[in-house]
Amino acid sequence: MKRRLDEIVDVMRVPAEGDPCSAVLRVPDAAPLQEIECDVLVAGGGAGGVAAALAACRRGCWTCLIEETDWLGGQLSAQGISALDEHEHIESFGGTASYDTLRRSLRDHYRARAGALGSDAHFNPGACWVTRLAFEPAVAARLVRALLAPHEASGRLSIFLRHKTVEVDADGARIRSLVALDLQDGTSIRFQPSIVVDATELGDLLPLAGAEYRVGAEAVAETGEAHAQPKMAKPHCIQSFTYPFAAERRPKGETHTILEPANYRHYRDAQPYSLTIDVHGGEIYGEESGRLAYRLYERMPGTKGGLWTYRRLLAHDALGDAVPHDVTMMNWPGNDYRDVSIVDRPARDVAAALRDAKRVSLGFLYWLQTEAPTAGSERGAPELKLRRDVMGSADGLSKHPYIRESRRIVARTTVLEQQVSTQFQPGPRAAAFGDSVGIGWYPIDIHRSGAEDVGVSCRTQPFQIPLGALLPVRMTNLIAGAKNIGTTHITNGCYRLHPVEWNIGESAGALAAFALARRLTPAAVHASALGAFQHSLLAEGVPLAWIVDVGVRHPSFAAIQALFMAGRLDIGLRFEPDAPLSEADWRRWGGSGPAPPTRAAGADRLWQRDAENGDPVRSAYPR
């Protein structure tokens, strides 16, 4: 069955002023000019999509990657969130090897500019307090492309920027073909893939493919979650989205105030524009719960700093003469857009909402320049200069809005609040998933869509990504590869961040390649070849469990991870690989003969033994 859109929104054409329908394109009736067969089609070039394409190519698949903007990287680049939302262990553990490679390349790019100032092992170009690594979105876009370049050069990867899916032909549970429209010249391409990874920002392929999916906030009766909707599901309660922007702090006395945006006074009062926010359980930055008042420049009691240093991308103190003035990125509750959802709405309504969201962000900038509390009793910072070049757009806003919540597949496994929240998981880790294909850790961070959204932010334990959450209940050659996996409105709030989305995408691409190599469906891999697939992930530096003192580059990484996944370890978050191995532990692990000298050596010996027996990952976790 073919499902086709009549109109679509070109997100890069949405104006901040004027008629939003200028960004609405009629899908032409002309037949596609080109037909392309491929092993894996990845729709969406965000963090998950890039990682999926990289993994599929690494395993030898002919892969096509389509992206509607002109930058790859999603929240790393085109969505402007170039101050990474991570966790306290990320410098040594907590992301995949390829994610770590990207982080290192971002740092190294700025080390050359910083000179001696960049010699610190954990050098942060932005010296900001929300993240250990900040950078310019354009730099991320270039370095992401560089990761993919060898595969492009080999002919294994074809990238189609400024393309958007407009039609899917599905034969029952299987996608047969997909048509993508070139947003610049109006021509189209028909792709005929063996497996499709939906890594679009809003799960755009799900309705086109006829896949079952959920939208918005579930009810308590559906999920049993403490913070779900108490009476009935509310599909319109989807986390707010944001257009980030970058600003430079010019010398005091300069004036760079923008023109007052349309509807400024309405949004100033309705948002409202404020630097005072509610913090629940110290969920994000370690502050105490309560209502915290920030200032633009001044650090207030109970906070970690001012708004200026919150997501600063480039700091003069970190980069020296290479950056004469600080540059920061603004992504704050004040410029979240909450009026209406853009999911499952007509293209013209979506375009109008995106225009209004741009006005909200430009209004927030205008408020910062004219009315915001800066330091002491001072108000307004006219010295803030909108840096249009940083976001690579004419209006200075990100090329694509930062999307926090997508359509979500009805999955074989749905992750629930009670499986990850510290309120319900008192141990060192979240609930165990024996089919783990990755890990993540971030608080449940809910940016409410409005007064009816009752979800609240809270702390989590370090969690796993179950393979079942990437698999739709019915579709046989479709894999979720981004924020569209089997989470709820609540748990999406902790599975949507940079390293987690990257891990989801990488495992999705690896699954596609593994399934094709074994001539299995992705669901059949889950059912009958899970251990072998998990082994292959470990070999590529994808952690399956939380062991924070054994990073992905440790020589015994795979062996120790496999030992844990086999249920042989009863430990906290640390393994102590160099500690002596006791005879008691060696026997408990299933070893025979004299114990090896260290715990890592013991894990290596068991890994080798199990590999020789053809079963290197034997999960003891419940499925």
N, C-alpha and C positions, 0 to 999 in steps of 0.2 A: 504494500500500500504506500502510495506517495503522499506525503504531507508537505505542503509548500506555503511559504509566506508570501503575502501580496506586497507588503511594505516592510521596510526595515529602517532602523536608525543608524546613520553613520556617526558614531559617537564623537569622532574628531571634527565634525562639522557643526556640532551644536553651538550656537552663539550664546554669549552671556547677555547680549542685548539684541532685540529684533525678533523676527519670526522664527520660532524653533522648528517649524515645519520645513525650513530650508535644509535641515539635516535628515529629513525623511526621504528615502529613495523608494521609488516604485520598482519592484522586481520585474525585469523584462521577461517577455514570453519567449524570447529567442532561445534556441537550443544551445547547449554548451559548445564552445568552440574546441574544447579539448577533453579527452578522456584519459584518465591516469589510473592504472592499477598499481597497488602498493600492498606491502605486508601490513603496515600499521599506519593508520591515519590518526594524528593527534589534532583535535580541534581546540584551539586556544593556546596562545603562546605566552601565558603567564608563568609563574614560578613552577606550578605543577606540570604544565604543558612542556616547558623547556626540559625539565628533569625527565619526563616521560620519553620525549624524543631522544634525549641523550642516552637513556638506558636501552631503548629499543635498537638504536644504531650501534651501540657498544656490543650488542649481542648479534649483530649481523643482519638486522632487518632493514629492508628498503622502506623508508619512513617519509611521510609527508606531514608537514606542520603548517597549519593555517592560523593566522592571527589578524584581527580586525584593525589594530593600530599599526604604526610603523616602527614600534619598538617591541622587542621581546623582553620578557621578564615580569610582566604584570605588576604586582605590588612592589617589586624591587625597583621598577623603572617607570613604566607608563602610568601607573597609579600613584606614583610619587612618594610611596612610603619607604624611602631609602634610609631609614633609621630602623634597624632590624629589631623586631619583637621576638626576643629569645628567652633564655633562662640563665641561671647563675653558673651552670657547668659548661656552657657552650664552647669555651676556649679549649676544653680538653675532651668533652664528650657531649653527645646529645643531638648530633646531626649526622647525616650520611657523609661518606668520604668525598663525594662529588660536591656536596654543599660546603664542606670544609675547604675544598679546592677553590671554590668561588670566593669564599670569605678571604682566603689568603691572597688571591689575586687582587681583590678590592683594596686590601691593606697595602700590598706592594705597590700598587699604582700611586698611592699617596706618599709612600715612604720616599720615593725619588724626589718628590716636591718638597718634603719636609726637611730633608738633610738629617742632621744630627737629632733633630726633634722627633724624627720618626723611628728611632732605634729601639724603642720600647717594644717588647714582644707582643703586647696587646694594644699597640698604638691605635688610637681612635681619632680620625681626622676631625670629627665634630666635637670631641671632648664633651659629649652631652650626657645627661644623667638617666635617660630612659634605656639606653642601649650601649653595648660595648663596641659597636661598629656602625658608623654613619658615613654617607658618601653621596655623591651627586647621582640622580637618576640616570643621566646620560652615560655616565661611566659604567653603571651597572648594565645598561643596555649593550654597550660595546663589549664588555667582558663576558656577558652571557653569550653573545654571538661568537666570541672567540672560543668558548668552550665547544660550540657546535661546529666551528670552522673545519676541523679535520674531516668530519663526516660529510659536510657539504662538498669539500674538495674531492672526496672519494666517490661522490655521486650517490652515496647511500642515503643522504638526506636532502630533501627539497623543501625549501621554506617559501611560503606564500604570504607575504605581509599585505595588509589592507584587503584581506579576503574574509568574507563572513558567510556562514552556512545559511542557505535559504530553502533547501529542500532535502529531505531524507526519504529514501525508498526502503521500506522494511518489509520483509516477507515474514509475517508473524513475529517470531522472536529474534530474527536475524536481520541486521542492516545489510542491504545489498549495495547501496550507493549513496553518495552524498554530493550535493551541488553547492559550490561556494561561489559567491558573486565577488568580482573585483570591484571594490568600492570606488575606484578611480576611473576606470573606463567602461564599466557596465557589462563587461563580458563575464562569462562564467566557465567553470571547470567542473566536470563530473569525476569524482573519485570513486574507485571501486576497491575498497580495502578488505583485507581478510579480518582484521580486528580494528575497532574504533575505540580511542580513548577520548572521553569527553572531559576536557580540561578548560572549558569555557568558564568565564567568571560567574555566569548565572545559570549554568547547567542548560544551555540553550538547546542542546541536542535531545534532551529528554522528551519534551512534548513532540518534537518533530519525528522522533523514532517511535513514539507510542509507548515509551517506557513509563512504568509506574513511578510516581515521585510525590514528594510532600513539599509543602510550602508553609512558611510561617510557624507559629507557635502551637504545639500540641497541648492537649488537655491532660490533666493528672490521670484521668481514667484511661488514657491511652498508654502513658509511659510510666506512671507511678513516680514521676519526678517531683521533688519537693517544691520546685519553683516553676513548674509548668502552669498553664492556665487552669484556674480552680474549677471552672464550670464547663466550658466548651472551648474547642480549638479555635484559634483566630488566625486564619491564613494571611491576613494583611499585616500581622505583627512580624515583620522581617527587619532585622537589624538595620539601622540607619547607614547610609553611605555618605562619602565625603569627597570633595574636590580639594586636595591639598594644594598649597602654593608655597613658594619660597620667597624670602625677603632678606635684604642685606641691611645691616645696621650701619648707616652712614654717620658721619660726625654730627654731633649736636649742633643745631642751628640750620642744618639743611632741611629742606621741605620737599617731600616726595609724595604728598597726599594725593591719592587717586580721586577721581570724580565720585560723588556720592552715587552708589549703585541704585538701580530701580528697586523699590520696595524695601529700602534700607530701614526705615523707621519701623515698619511692620516686623521685619525679622529681628531687629535689635531687641524688641520687646517680647516677641513670641518665642525666639530660640530658648532663652534669651542669650544675648552676647554677655558673657561673664567669665571671670577667671576664678570663680568659686564653684567647686564641684563636690559631689558626694562621693566618698570613698568607702567601700564596703569591705571590711575584713582585711584591710591592707592588701587588696587583691592584686594590685599591679606593681606598685613601686615600693612596697614595704612600709608605707605610712600607716598610722593608726586610723581606725575607722572614724568616720565623722565627716563633717562638712569643712573642707579645707579651702582657705582663701589664698590664692597665688597672686603674684604681681608679674608684670612683664619682665622686669630686670631684677628685682629684689627677691632674695630668698626669704620666705615667710616662715614663722614657727610651724614645725610639724611637717614641712615639705622638704624635698631634696634639692630644690632650686626654683628659679623663675621659669616662666614660659619660654623665655628666649633660649635658655640652655637645654630645655626639655628635649627637643628633637633637632638640635643644631647640627647642620651637615658639615660645615667648614668653620673651624675656629682659628682665628689669627694666632692665638697662643700655642696651638698645636702645629700649625703649618708655617708660621713665621711670615717673612716677606712675600711668600708665594700667594698669600691671601691677606691683603691689607685690612679687610673688614669681614667680620663674621657673617655667615649666611645660615639662616635657619629655615626649617620646614614647619608649616603649621597644619597639624592634624589634631584637633581638640574638640571636645563636645560642643563648643560654641559654633563650629562650622560643619557639624553633622547635619545632613538633610533628613527631616523626619516627616514631611508633609504627606507624601504618598509613596507606595511601593512602585517599583518599575518592573516587577515580575508579572508575567501573564497579563499585560495590558496592551492596548493598541499602540502602534508605533508613534502616532501623533501625541498621545498622552505621555509616553515615555520621553519624547523629545522635550515636551513642555516641562516635565519634572526635572530633567537634566539641566535645562536652562535656569530654572529656579534654584537648583542646587548650586549652580555657578554663582548666582546672585547672592546666595547665602554666604559663600566663602569670600567673595569680594567685599560683601558687607562687613564680614568679620575683620578683614584687613582694614577697611575704612574706620571701623570702630577702634581698632588698635592704634591707628594713626591719630585719632581725634578724641577719644573718650576713655580708653582703657586705663586702669591704674598701672602706673609704670614703676615708680619707686617713691616711698614716702607718700606725700600728698599729691604728687605730680600726676597729671592725667594727659594721655595722648602722646604718641611718638611719631611725629611727622617725619622724622629722619629715616623711618623704615621705607626702603625702596623695593618695590615689587620686581623680582628678578625673573622676567619672562623666559630668559635663556635657560634657566635651570630646569624648568619643566618642558622646555622645547615647544612651547605653544604661544600663539599670538596674545592670548588673554592672561597668560601667566599661571593658569591652572593646569593640573595634571591632564595628560592626554585622554585618560579614561578615569572615571571616578573610582575611588577605593571601595571595592565591594567587600562587605563583611559576611554576607549570608546569601546563599544561592538556593536554587531548587535542590532538593536532596533525594537521591534515589531511595525507593523502597528496597532496602538491601537485605541480603541474607543475614547480616548482623547489624544491629543498630546500637550504637554506643549511648548509654544513658547516664544522666547526672550521677546517680547513686553508684556507678562503677568508677567514677573518677574523682568525685568531690571528697575533700578531707573530712567533711561532715559524716560521710558514710564509709570511708576507707582509712582506718586508723594506722595501717602499716606503712612501711617505707615506699610502697608502690601502689598504684591503682589496681583495680581488679585485673586478674591475669587473662590474657587471650592466647590460647595455644596456637592459634593461626596467625600470630603476629608477623607483620611484614615491615615493621618500623616502630618508631617511638616519637614522643613529643612531650613537652611540658610547658604549660602556660596556664594562668588562671582562666576560669570561665569569665570572660570579659564581654558583657552585654552592653552594647550601645543601643538603648531602647529606641523603638520606632515612634513612641508616643505614650500617652497616659495609659492606654490599654495594655501595653507590654509590661507584664509583671515580672519578667525574668530579672534576676539580680546577679551581680558578679560575686564570685567566691573562689577560694583557693582550691587547687587540685593536688593530687599526688602525681608523680611522674607516670605517664601512661603509655600504652602500646596502641598501635594501629592494626586492628584485625583485618585480615584479608577479606573476610566476609563482608566488611563494610564497603569494599570497592566493587562488590558484585551485585548487580541488580537481581531481583528475585526471578525474573523470567527471560530477559534478553541474553542471548548466547554469545554474542561477539562484541558486546559493549562493556567497557570498564570505566568506572568513575575515577578521575585523575586529579581532582582539585578539591574545592570546598563543597562539592556535590555528593560526597560519600554518605554513608549511612550514619549520620548523627541526628540529633534533635536540634530544635531551636536553641536549647540550652547548651548542649555539648559542642555544637558548632562554634560556640564562643571560645573554646580552647583548642580546637582542631584547625583553625583557619589561619594560623600565623605562619610567618616565612619558612622556618625550617620544617614545620609539620607539612605544609602544603608541598614543599619540595620533596619530602620523603614519600608522601602519598603519590605524587606524580612519578617519581623514580620507580617505585614498586609497581605502579600500574604499567609503565612501559616495559619493565622487566617481565611482568606477568604475561603481557601480550607476546613478547618474544619467546618466552619459555613455552607457552601454550602452542605456538606455531611450530617450534622445534620438536615438540612431543606429539604434534598432531592431536591436540586435545582442545576442548573449550576451556576458557578460564575457570568455569565452575568445576570442570572435571579435574583440573589441577588442584583446586581446593579440596576436592573429595578424595583423590587417589594419589597425588604426587606432591603433597604439601611439604613433606620433609626435604625432598630433593630441591624444591623451589626455594625453601628457606636457606638451605645450604648454599645455593647459588647467590642469594642476596648477601649472605655473610662474606662470601668470597669477593664481592664487589664493595664491601665496606658499608653495608646497611645494617645497623644494629637492630636487634629484635627485642632486647630487654635492657633494663636500666642497671648498668654496672659502671659507675662513673669514673673509676680509677683505671679502666682498661679502654683506651680510646681506639678509634677505628684504624689507627696506624700502628698499634701495638702488635708485635709479631704473633702473640697468642690470642688476638681479638676473637677470631672465629671460633677457636677451640673453647674459650671460656664462655662465649655466648651460647654455643651449642650445649655445653655442660649445664648451663642454667636452664635453657629451654627444655632439656631432657628431664628436669625436675630433680637433679642430683645435688643442687646447691640450696641451702637454707641460709641465706645471708641478707644483710642490709644492702645498701647501695654500693658497698665497696667489697672487692674481692681480695685485695692485698696480694697481687700476683708474685711479688718477690719474697713473700714470707715463707718460712719453712712449711712443708706439707707434712702434717702429722699422719701417723699410720692409721689413726681412727678415721680421719677425713678421707684418706685414700681408700679405705675399705668402704666407707659410706658412699663414695662416688662410684663404686663398682670396679675399682682397680684390683689387680692381683700382683703378687710378688712384692719386693721391697718398694716403698714409697719413693718417688722421685724427689730431688732435693727441694724444689720449690712448688708452690701451688700452680704457677703457670706451666711448669714442666709436666706436672701431673695432668693438667687439662690437655696439653699437647699430646701426651701419650694416649689418652682416651680418645681424642679426636682422630688420631691416626688409626687406632684400633677399629673404631666405629666406621671410619671411611673405608677401611679394608673389608668390612662386613657389608658395605653398601648402604648404611643407614646412619649418616653423620648427624642428623638432627631428629631425635625421637622425642617428640613433645609429650610430656606427661600432663600438660594442662588440659582441663575440660574443654571440649569443643562446643 
